[in-house]
């Protein structure tokens, strides 16, 4: 029994084993942060690398993220009250008018798996809600997802609203119809092509 087995189980998309091994490591008195960082988070880093190199694809990434979440669900209540995973806070959502959430959920899970606190606002989120959540949660990053060309303008509206609110928060965008050029055009701080790309971007912006 070891933390390595948790790592291996995430890479094997084996939710049940991740769950039992995570509980077993806790019962054996192992450090929560070690289980989180060396078991769950490193496994998701590995998944991200494998996705980038074309060894894994979206369905596998979703399964790995699901397995990671099974372990995270056991650890979360045990983290001391008020204690956060510590790397920073990301507010995420799919922009107003857009109901697509599969990619956004994947990005959300991967960012959480990388050790950030994530406030997921869901879908069809207007600019006011993003600004309010970022302010209330002292967010470091607001992550906007859109899958429709018709909802891309809502990204512009949100980025502008964030700037006008004077919040010290970075904005990043992603989703099939958007690009780095569009991010530059609307004044966003970054563009992530996929979930691992979003994680890398958040790590860079929050460093
Ligand atoms: Co919709 N849909 N859909 N749809 N849908 C698309 C997007 C579409 C391309 C299909 C098509 O026509 N070929 C098309 C958009 C055309 C366009 O705008 N150019 C379309 C349309 C037109 C519509 C409706 C308007 C259809 C209608 O009702 N007439 C309607 C709109 C509803 C609305 O949102 N208001 C609609 C509805 C739906 C369903 C509800 C049926 C369903 C969504 C279910 C759900 O999400 N819960 C759906 C689906 C499933 C799709 C397709 C088939 C798949 C999307 C998906 O989940 N991909 C899609 C066609 C396609 O993409 N092949 C399509 C898998 C997912 C993992 O990838 O979301 O791209 P993706 O996320 C990636 C990256 O984009 C990136 O990382 C993710 C992982 O790598 N990423 C980010 C995403 N967000 C990011 C944020 C980041 C960084 C990276 O940083 C912040």
Boltz pocket constraint, residues with backbone or C-beta under 6 A from the ligand:
constraints:
  - pocket:
      binder: B
      contacts: [[A, 58], [A, 97], [A, 98], [A, 99], [A, 100], [A, 101], [A, 102], [A, 103], [A, 104], [A, 106], [A, 107], [A, 142], [A, 143], [A, 144], [A, 145], [A, 146], [A, 147], [A, 148], [A, 149], [A, 150], [A, 172], [A, 173], [A, 174], [A, 175], [A, 176], [A, 177], [A, 191], [A, 192], [A, 193], [A, 194], [A, 195], [A, 198]]
      max_distance: 6.0
